[in-house]
Amino acid sequence: MNLKKTYLLTFYIILLFGLLTTGMLLNGCKGKSSYKLTGDTLVDGKNLVQINCTKCHALVPFDALNKNVWKHHALPSMAPYLGLTAYLGGYYKDEKDTSGLDLNSWQNIVSYYQKIAPDSLAPAKKPAGVELLHDWAGFTLKAPAPLKQNCFTTMVAVNPNNHKIYTSDEETKKITEWDSHFNMKEMATLLSPAVNAIFSKDAAGVNQAFFTSIGRMDRADFPNGRVLQFDLDSKNNNQTVVAEDLARPVQSTQGDFNKDGLADLLILGQGYLKGGVYLFTQNKDHSYKQTTITEKPGAVQAIVGDFNNDGWPDAMILYGSGDEGVWMYLNDHKGGFTSKKPDALSTGLWINQYSAGGY
């Protein structure tokens, strides 16, 4: 698995709790429930969860979290999306709000997880009949010198053009360049940490990098993300702001979407409750024009390719919150896209399939 995929998996694992607790859209989860309670907490809880907690994402196993996490974190975060409010360890329901769940049904769900969820999570079991090999499969480990300051690495990317590694840190907001001997060079200090990088060469053969700066790491609707273009061959790593005021952008990818010979940018603004997918079309003077493809939040990863074999680049996009699943955006040859949802599946399953080389 290459460093890019390793970073993506790490990034999604960090975000997993957020996806479990806030993976429902306001309009998609507050439809009035007609389920009638039987009085059996386990039966009612299982049915209520199946009905109400699978409208936007795959069912989360009850033993994926322990009792305390369900009680103090997951359920209080989920309650507002079903029309309830968490307050001082309990819940209340606005009498005028008839959408979502009634208070009794919600309390049944809370009791269900308190009864069925484990007190603690068991450690992973060693696979039966499999002996783990303690070797590097022909490789040796080479590590850089330890740093004095604490780091919170948000990006690791390898540039195939100059064979250097680029990292970003949440604590310092710096982008650091590493050569093959792990000599480090601080390139720039950003307003917020970079979480994604793409590398290319322009028509003159100059090495370029596009770094996606997320803005707010925490899930909040505050659009201060940016995408910056760096000239890696200049002494001062000259930089240009390509896009700004974006809703928590997490990935940028390139494609000549209008087939004019210039590389355009597709930028995913994951956002929180607000976000979108944006196309930045490159002009002849190398400036960019922004077009909003969709204002749907939750996009976390895109793959560009000609998926309908019409000779024009399309985009396949994974949404990790809200209406989870993979969406296809087919190029309409007129500067826009038509959307289609070919498959709905859990975020974790999609990541596993992509990591294994499939879609």
C-alpha positions in Angstrom: 0.0 0.0 0.0 1.5 3.4 -1.0 1.8 6.4 1.3 -1.2 8.1 -0.2 -3.5 5.2 0.5 -2.0 4.8 4.0 -2.7 8.5 4.7 -6.2 8.2 3.4 -7.0 5.2 5.6 -5.5 6.9 8.6 -7.4 10.1 7.9 -10.7 8.1 7.6 -10.1 6.2 10.8 -9.6 9.5 12.6 -12.9 10.7 11.1 -14.8 7.4 11.7 -16.3 8.5 15.0 -17.6 11.6 13.4 -19.1 9.6 10.5 -20.8 7.3 13.0 -22.3 10.1 15.0 -23.2 12.7 12.4 -23.7 10.7 9.3 -27.3 11.8 8.8 -28.7 14.8 7.0 -31.4 16.9 8.7 -33.9 16.4 6.0 -33.3 12.7 5.6 -33.7 11.5 9.2 -36.6 13.4 10.7 -39.4 11.7 8.9 -42.1 10.7 11.4 -41.8 7.2 12.7 -44.9 4.9 12.9 -43.3 2.0 14.8 -45.4 0.8 17.8 -43.5 -0.2 20.9 -44.0 -3.8 22.1 -42.5 -3.3 25.6 -39.5 -5.5 24.9 -36.4 -3.2 25.1 -34.2 -5.5 23.0 -36.8 -6.1 20.3 -38.0 -2.5 20.1 -34.4 -1.1 20.2 -33.2 -3.4 17.4 -36.2 -2.5 15.2 -36.1 1.3 15.9 -32.4 1.4 15.2 -32.8 -0.6 11.9 -35.6 1.8 10.8 -34.2 5.1 11.8 -30.4 4.7 11.8 -30.0 3.2 8.3 -31.6 5.9 6.3 -28.3 7.4 5.3 -25.6 4.9 6.1 -25.1 1.2 6.9 -26.0 -0.1 10.3 -23.3 0.4 12.9 -22.8 -2.8 14.9 -23.8 -2.3 18.6 -20.4 -3.8 19.7 -18.4 -1.3 17.6 -18.5 1.1 20.6 -18.7 0.5 24.3 -21.6 1.5 26.6 -20.0 4.8 27.7 -19.2 5.9 24.1 -22.8 5.2 23.0 -24.2 6.9 26.1 -22.0 10.0 26.3 -21.0 10.7 22.7 -22.7 8.8 19.9 -26.3 9.0 21.0 -26.2 12.6 22.2 -24.7 13.6 18.8 -27.3 11.6 16.9 -30.4 12.8 18.8 -30.8 16.2 17.1 -31.1 14.5 13.7 -34.1 12.6 15.0 -35.8 15.6 16.5 -34.5 15.4 20.1 -32.1 17.5 22.2 -29.5 16.2 24.6 -29.4 18.2 27.9 -27.6 17.5 31.2 -27.3 13.8 30.6 -30.9 13.4 29.5 -33.2 14.3 26.5 -36.2 16.4 25.8 -38.5 16.8 22.8 -40.2 20.0 21.7 -43.9 19.4 22.0 -44.6 21.2 18.7 -42.1 19.1 16.8 -44.0 16.0 15.4 -41.2 14.8 13.2 -38.5 12.2 13.9 -38.9 10.0 17.0 -41.1 10.5 20.1 -39.3 10.7 23.4 -40.4 7.2 24.5 -39.0 5.6 21.3 -35.7 7.4 21.7 -35.4 6.5 25.3 -35.9 2.9 24.2 -32.9 3.2 21.8 -30.8 4.6 24.7 -31.8 1.7 27.0 -31.2 -0.8 24.1 -27.5 0.3 23.8 -27.0 0.3 27.5 -28.2 -3.3 27.7 -26.6 -4.8 24.6 -23.4 -2.8 24.1 -20.2 -4.2 25.7 -18.6 -2.5 28.8 -15.3 -2.5 27.0 -14.1 -3.5 23.5 -12.2 -6.8 23.3 -8.8 -6.7 21.7 -8.4 -8.1 18.1 -7.8 -11.8 18.0 -4.8 -13.3 16.3 -6.0 -15.1 13.1 -6.2 -18.8 13.7 -3.7 -20.9 11.9 -1.7 -17.9 10.7 1.9 -17.2 11.7 2.9 -13.6 11.6 6.2 -13.0 9.9 8.5 -10.6 11.7 10.4 -9.3 8.7 10.4 -6.3 6.3 10.0 -8.5 3.1 13.4 -7.4 1.8 13.1 -3.8 3.0 14.9 -2.0 5.8 13.5 0.8 7.9 15.1 4.2 7.6 13.8 6.9 9.9 14.5 10.6 10.2 16.2 12.1 13.2 13.7 12.7 16.1 12.2 16.2 16.3 12.1 18.2 19.5 8.6 19.5 19.1 5.4 17.6 19.1 3.8 16.9 15.7 0.3 16.1 14.4 0.9 15.0 10.9 -2.0 15.7 8.6 -0.4 14.8 5.2 2.3 12.6 3.8 2.7 12.7 0.0 5.4 11.5 -2.4 6.3 13.6 -5.5 7.0 11.1 -8.3 8.7 13.9 -10.3 11.5 14.9 -7.9 11.2 11.8 -5.6 10.8 13.9 -2.5 8.4 13.6 0.4 6.1 16.4 1.6 4.4 16.5 5.0 2.2 18.9 6.8 1.7 19.4 10.5 -1.4 20.7 12.4 0.6 22.2 15.2 2.9 24.4 13.2 0.8 24.6 10.0 4.1 24.1 8.1 4.8 22.2 4.9 8.1 20.3 5.0 10.1 18.9 2.1 12.2 15.8 2.7 14.9 14.4 0.4 16.0 10.8 0.1 18.4 11.2 3.1 15.6 12.7 5.2 17.2 16.1 5.2 14.3 18.5 5.9 13.4 21.9 4.5 10.6 24.0 5.7 8.8 25.2 2.6 6.0 27.4 3.9 3.7 28.2 6.8 0.0 28.0 5.9 -3.0 29.5 7.5 -4.2 25.9 8.2 -2.6 22.5 7.7 -2.5 20.8 4.3 -4.3 17.4 4.0 -3.8 16.6 0.3 -1.2 17.2 -2.4 -1.1 16.6 -6.1 2.1 17.1 -8.2 2.5 17.9 -11.9 4.8 19.7 -14.4 3.7 22.7 -16.5 4.3 23.1 -20.2 7.8 24.4 -19.5 8.6 21.3 -17.3 8.5 23.2 -14.0 7.6 21.1 -11.0 4.4 22.2 -9.4 2.4 21.2 -6.3 -1.2 21.9 -5.3 -1.7 21.7 -1.6 -5.2 21.5 -0.1 -5.4 23.5 3.1 -8.4 22.4 5.1 -9.2 25.4 7.2 -11.0 24.0 10.2 -9.9 20.5 11.2 -12.9 20.2 13.5 -16.3 19.7 11.9 -17.7 23.2 11.7 -19.4 25.3 8.9 -16.7 27.9 8.6 -15.5 28.2 5.0 -11.8 29.2 5.3 -10.1 26.3 3.3 -7.8 27.0 0.5 -5.9 25.4 -2.4 -2.4 26.8 -3.1 -0.1 26.2 -6.1 3.6 26.1 -5.5 6.5 26.4 -7.9 8.8 23.7 -6.5 11.7 24.7 -8.7 11.9 28.3 -7.5 14.2 29.1 -4.6 11.4 30.6 -2.5 8.8 28.0 -3.6 6.6 30.8 -5.1 3.0 30.2 -4.2 -0.4 31.3 -5.7 -3.8 31.0 -4.1 -5.9 29.0 -6.6 -9.1 28.8 -4.5 -10.2 30.1 -1.1 -13.2 30.4 1.2 -13.9 26.7 0.7 -15.9 24.5 3.1 -13.2 22.2 4.7 -11.6 21.0 1.5 -10.1 17.5 1.9 -9.0 16.6 -1.6 -8.1 18.2 -4.9 -7.5 16.2 -8.1 -6.8 17.2 -11.7 -8.4 16.4 -15.0 -8.9 18.2 -18.4 -12.7 18.3 -18.0 -13.4 20.6 -21.0 -10.7 19.0 -23.2 -8.9 22.3 -24.0 -5.4 20.9 -23.2 -5.3 22.6 -19.7 -5.5 20.7 -16.4 -8.5 21.7 -14.3 -9.0 21.1 -10.6 -11.8 19.2 -8.9 -12.0 20.2 -5.2 -14.0 18.4 -2.6 -15.4 20.7 0.1 -16.4 18.1 2.8 -17.8 20.8 5.1 -20.0 19.7 7.9 -23.7 20.5 7.3 -22.7 22.7 4.4 -20.2 21.9 1.7 -19.9 21.0 -2.0 -17.9 19.8 -4.9 -16.3 22.5 -7.0 -14.8 22.6 -10.5 -12.0 25.1 -11.1 -11.5 25.4 -14.9 -8.1 26.7 -15.9 -8.1 29.6 -18.3 -5.5 30.4 -20.9 -3.8 32.9 -18.6 -3.6 30.1 -16.0 -6.1 31.7 -13.7 -9.1 29.5 -12.6 -12.8 29.9 -12.9 -15.0 28.3 -10.2 -18.2 26.3 -10.9 -20.2 24.6 -8.2 -21.0 21.0 -9.3 -23.1 20.2 -6.2 -23.7 21.8 -2.8 -24.0 18.5 -1.1 -21.6 18.2 1.9 -19.7 15.1 2.9 -17.4 14.4 -0.1 -14.2 12.8 1.1 -12.5 11.2 -2.0 -12.7 11.5 -5.8 -11.4 9.4 -8.6 -11.2 10.9 -12.1 -11.7 8.7 -15.1 -13.8 8.1 -18.3 -16.3 5.8 -16.6 -18.8 5.7 -19.5 -16.3 5.4 -22.2 -17.4 8.5 -24.1 -13.9 10.1 -24.3 -14.6 12.7 -21.6 -13.3 12.6 -18.0 -15.9 11.9 -15.3 -15.7 11.8 -11.5 -16.5 9.1 -9.0 -16.9 10.6 -5.5 -17.3 8.9 -2.1 -19.5 10.7 0.4 -18.6 9.7 4.0 -21.5 11.5 5.8 -25.1 12.3 5.0 -26.2 10.2 2.1 -23.2 7.9 2.3 -22.0 6.0 -0.7 -20.4 6.4 -4.1 -21.8 8.9 -6.5 -21.0 9.1 -10.2 -20.7 12.5 -11.9 -20.8 12.1 -15.7 -19.4 14.9 -17.9 -22.1 16.5 -20.0 -19.5 17.9 -22.5 -20.9 21.4 -21.8 -18.9 22.3 -18.6 -21.3 20.5 -16.2 -22.1 17.0 -14.9 -25.0 14.8 -14.4 -25.1 12.9 -11.1 -26.0 9.3 -10.5 -25.7 7.1 -7.4 -24.7 3.6 -8.7 -24.2 2.1 -5.3 -24.9 2.8 -1.6 -22.6 1.2 0.9 -20.8 1.9 4.1 -17.8 4.1 4.1 -15.6 1.4 5.6 -16.5 -1.1 2.8 -15.7 1.4 0.1 -12.3 2.2 1.6 -11.5 -1.5 1.9 -12.4 -2.1 -1.7 -10.4 0.9 -3.0 -7.4 -0.1 -0.9 -7.5 -3.5 -2.5 -7.4 -1.9 -5.9 -11.1 -2.1 -6.8 -13.9 0.5 -7.0 
